[in-house]
Amino acid sequence: MACVNPDGTITASAKAILTALGSATTAEQVASLAGLPLFRVRSALRELLGAGLAVLEDGGYRLTDEGRRRA
């Protein structure tokens, strides 16, 4: 599942995941809050990490400043 389009905009599902990351730290919590399947959230989180929109710290995910701006 692509999260970031070639023009740099984010998809609707990526926005839902970023929004959920505002109050969740695990992939399971994000999936529940965003209403998305866990396998899609895990895939998207890898992409969001690579794009610098989220980071993995102390076993949990959190938004970067850029991720908060786009959420």
C-alpha positions as MATLAB code, in Angstrom:
seq = 'MACVNPDGTITASAKAILTALGSATTAEQVASLAGLPLFRVRSALRELLGAGLAVLEDGGYRLTDEGRRRA';
ca = [
       0.000    0.000    0.000;
       1.588    3.230   -1.085;
       1.372    5.972    1.518;
       3.225    8.767   -0.169;
       2.351    9.669   -3.728;
       5.075   10.620   -6.223;
       4.128   14.292   -5.805;
       4.756   14.064   -2.037;
       1.125   14.086   -0.936;
      -0.113   11.334    1.352;
      -2.981    8.950    0.743;
      -6.201    8.904    2.763;
      -5.159    5.712    4.543;
      -1.763    7.202    5.416;
      -3.524   10.245    6.844;
      -5.727    7.946    8.965;
      -2.629    6.153   10.236;
      -0.817    9.401   11.022;
      -3.881   10.662   12.862;
      -4.071    7.431   14.872;
      -0.372    7.728   15.743;
      -1.252   10.900   17.616;
      -2.723    8.750   20.388;
      -1.406    5.225   19.737;
       2.061    3.695   19.798;
       1.642    0.115   18.574;
       0.656   -1.167   15.159;
      -2.282   -2.979   16.754;
      -3.584    0.216   18.385;
      -3.148    2.161   15.155;
      -5.026   -0.499   13.181;
      -7.902   -0.381   15.648;
      -8.132    3.412   15.693;
      -7.723    3.791   11.923;
     -10.125    0.961   11.101;
      -7.559   -0.728    8.867;
      -6.259   -4.307    8.754;
      -3.127   -4.863   10.830;
      -1.098   -6.151    7.864;
      -1.777   -2.911    5.954;
      -0.856   -0.775    8.947;
       2.423   -2.637    9.432;
       3.297   -2.162    5.770;
       2.329    1.509    5.882;
       4.334    2.118    9.044;
       7.469    0.828    7.318;
       6.863    3.288    4.494;
       6.097    6.163    6.879;
       9.308    5.424    8.784;
      11.247    5.559    5.520;
       9.588    8.845    4.586;
      10.546   10.400    7.925;
       6.935   10.850    9.051;
       7.200    8.438   11.988;
       9.957    6.958   14.143;
      10.246    3.797   16.203;
      11.439    4.454   19.754;
      11.336    2.294   22.858;
       9.282   -0.341   21.053;
       6.570    2.077   19.941;
       5.861    4.395   17.059;
       5.513    8.145   17.263;
       5.073   10.979   14.819;
       7.915   13.197   13.754;
       7.298   16.940   13.465;
       6.684   16.462    9.730;
       4.300   13.584   10.452;
       2.349   15.785   12.893;
       2.164   18.525   10.297;
       0.681   16.128    7.735;
      -1.700   14.308   10.114;
];
